[in-house]
């Protein structure tokens, strides 16, 4: 049953992200029906309904629904999982797998976010077509907002539509990074740091939500991948999380696509994205591979930018000096 669930998940991801023509819809439907039929049979048996394979199968189904953006079905699966955990003694009992409980809480956090933060319903219609007019005059409000962004972010909005959702996300991330630095500097308590960590988690949800949308341009999508990776890996509480898993899938999708050279103004931001993906993904991972492709697409970029990204590709991004190195490299000589 668990193996069948894995087949369903793998096939659906390939069907969604693969560039190959054709659809595996009928095969997927057969496998999914088999999994659900076997799952219902086991749940109805008091002897095996609380087993680890049953719980992991439910998690695989929930993960599949997450990537398909089917929140109702995902919530149904999680309701069954919560019931099984209660039968095993509750989330704090030794009979409950820590990993299962952790993933359940992460899925539930995403559902809570979806209920109270309606990113997906936001309108993309007000994006400015800056790609056609690189030297377009922004409104005074937008100019003021752009001036406050970290080095390396301003240029990307000169070569792709000004998506206000992405701008909001960059501003939020920059804000909590400053708060984290201030908190560490003044020695504030654990509670303050945890509140910032919660903000990081929700920003990773926002970035993931943007990745799920089909209206992002190619450069915008890469930028959001970098922002999502940054949110995940700067917050140790959500490493190896549902969001990280989703990020890897989206990186896998980008690795299979053609990537031409980036325009001059986009290179600084793309070097930032590449450095984050390679520094956090681990050698050979989808994130690492995508980061390498981005660097190769930045041919002709400033040599200092190239050197910084390559030097730090094996470091973890939460290394205390790495952010400073990347930001310094983005500054003009």
N, C-alpha and C positions, 0 to 999 in steps of 0.2 A: 504493500500500500504506500509506504513512504517512498519507495523507489518510483512508483507510478506518479506520485505527487511531484517528485523531482523532474520526471520526464515532462509533465505538464508545464512546470515552471520554465524549464530550459527551452522547450519548444515555443512557448508563448513569447519569451524574450527574443528568441531568434526570429520568430515570425514578425515581431514588431520592429526590430532593429536591423534585420538583414536587408541588404540591397538586392538579393536574389529575387527574381519574379516568382509569382505563385504564392499560394497560401496553404498553410497546413491546418486550416480550420476544421475540416472533418476529422482528421486524426486527433487534433486537440480535444474536440468534443467527445470523442470516444474515450480517450484517456481520462478526461475530467469526469465523465459519467462513471467510469470504473472506480476512480478514487472516491467519489462521493458515495457510491453504493457500498464499497468496502468500509468506508468511514462510518456510515450509518449503522452497519452491521456490528462494528466493534463498539461503537458508543452505546448500543443497546445491550451489550453484554457487561454485567457488573465485574467480570473477571479481568477484562482487558480495557475497559473504557478509560481508565486513568493511566494507561501505560505511556512511556516516553514516545514510542512511535506514533501514537495517536496525537499527542500534543505537537510533535514536530510536523506531522502531516497538516494539522490545522494551521500552524504557522506558515508553512509553505503556501497553502491556499490563500492565507491572508496577504502574504507578500505578493502573490500573483495579482490579487485584486487591487493592491496598492498601485502597482505599475500600470494596471488597466484603468485606474482612477474610478473604481467601483466601490465607493465608500460604504454603501448599504450592505453589500455582500461581505466586505471586510469586517464590518461591525458584527454581522451575524456569526462569522467564524470566531471572532474574539469573544463574543458572548459564550459560545460553547467552551472555549479555552478557560475563561474565568470560572465556569461551573466545574470543570475538571480540577482546576487548582484548588477550589474550595473542597472538593471531595478528597483531595490529597492532604488536606489539613490547613490550607491557606498559604498565602505568599511567604509567611515567615517561618514555616515549618520545614524541617529537614527533608520531608518527602517531596518538596517542590524543587525542581531544577532551577538553579540560580539564573542560568542562561534563558530558560523559557520565561521566567518571571520578568527578567530585564527586557526581553523583546516585547512581551505583552505590554509593559508599561510604556515602552517607546511607541508602539502602535497606538495605544490609547492617547498618548500625548499628541500625536499627529491628528487624531480624530478631534480632540479638544481644540486644537489649533484651527482645524477646518471649520469648526462650529462657530468660533468667535473671531476669526481673522479671515475675511473673505477675499483673499488675494485673487483667487481664480475668477471671481466675478468682476474684477476691475477692468476698465475699458482701455484697450490698446489703441483706440482710434485717435488719441491726441498725441501720439508719437510724432516728433518733428522729422521731416525727411531731410536730414542734414547730409546724408550720403550724396545727394545730388548737388548740394551747395556747401562745400567744405568750409568756406569762410562765411557761413550764414551768421547773421547778427542775432545773438540770443537776447531774450528779454533781460532787463536788469535783474529780475529775481533769479533767473537761471544762472546768470553770470556770477551773482553773489554766492549761490550754492556751489557752483563749480570751483570757485576760488578757494573754498574751504576743504576740498578733497585732498587726500594724500597725493604726493607726486606720482605720476604715471597713470592716473585714472582719467585726467581731463582729456587727454589726447584721443582716447577711444571714442568719445562722443562726437568727435569731428568726422569720423568715418562710418558711423552707423547711426540709425535713427535714435533720437533722444528718447529712450524709453524711461519714463518717469518712475516706473516700478524698480528698475535697476538702479537708478540714481538714488531712490529712497533707501534701497538695500545697502549701497555703498556708504551712504551717510550714516546709517544705523551702525554698521560694522565699525566705521571710523570712530563713532561716538563711544561705543562700549570698549574699544581698544584704549581710548584715552582714559575712560573711567577705570579700566583695569590697571593702567599704569599709575594713575593717581592713588588708587586703593592700595597698591603694593608699596608706593612711595611713602604714604602716611601711616602704613601699618594697620589698616582697618581690619575688622574682624572677619571671621569666616562667613558670617551671614551676608555681608556685603558682596563678597566674592561669589557666593552661590547665586545671588540674585543676578549678577552679571552672567554667570554660566547659564542660567535659565534664559536670559536674553539671547545668548549665543545659540542655544538650542532652537529657539523659535526662529532665529534668522536662518538657520540651516533648513528649517521647514519652508520658509519663504523662498529661499533659493531653489529648493527641490521643486516647489510648486511652479516656479517659473520654468524650470527645465521640462516639466510635464506638458507645457503649452507648446503648440505647433507654430506660433507666430513669431518666435525669436529668429533673428537672422543668424548666420553662421558665426560672425564675430561676437555678437551679443551672447550667444549660447556658450561660447568658450569662456567669456568673461564671467558668466554666471556659474559655470563649473568651477572656476577658480575661487569665486566668492563662497560657494558651497563647501569646497574643500577647506578653505580658510576657517569657516565657522566650525566645521567638524573637528579639525585637528588642533585648533587653539583651545578647545574645550575638552579636557580629558574625560569628562563624564559621558560623552557620546561617541567615543572611539569604538570601533567595531559595532556600530549601531545600525538600525534600519536605514538611516539616512546615508551612512557610508556605503552600505550595500547598494542603495539606489544610485549613488554617485558613480560607483564602479560600473554599473550597467550603462549609464549614460556615457561614460568615458569609452566603454567598449563600442557603443554605437558610433561615436565620433572617430574612433581609430579606423573604422571600415570605410570612412568617407574620404573623398579627394580633398586635399587642402592646398590651395595655391599660396603664393607669397603674399604677405601682409603689406598693406600700404604703410608708408613711412610713419604716419601719425599713430598707427595702431600698434607699432612694435613694442613700445615701452610697456603698454598694458599687457600685451601678449607674452612678453618675457616674464612679467610678474606672474601671470597665470601658469606658464610653463614651469617656473621655479617652484611654485607651490605644489603643483601636481607631482612633479618629480621628487620633491623633498618629502612629501607625505605619503606617496603611494607605495613606495618600496620597489626595489629593483625587479623589473619584469612585470609589474602589475599593470592593469589597463591605464591607471592614472599616469604611471611612469612612462608608458609607451606614448600616450597622447602628449605628455609634456615634451618628449623628445621630438615628436612630429612638429609641434608648435615651434620649437627652437629652430628646426631645419627650415620652417616656413618664414622665419625671421631673418633670412639671409640679408646681409648688409646692415644689420642693426649695429648699434654702437658696440665696439669690442668689449667695453667694460660691462655692458649688459650681458653679453654672451658669456663672459668669463664668470660673472657672479652666478648666473643660473647653473652653469656646468659645475662650478666649485661646490655648490650647495645641494646638488641633486641627491646626495646620499644622507643629508642631514634631516632631522625632524624639524618641521617648521616652528615648533614651539621652542626651539633653541633660542636662548635669550638674545643672541646677537644677529640672528638671521634676518629678522624683520628690518633692523637698522641697516644691514648690508644691502638688502634689496631696495629699500627706499633711497639710500645714498646713491646706489647705482643708477636709479631712475632720474636723478638730478643732473642737469647739464653741467659740463666741466666749466 
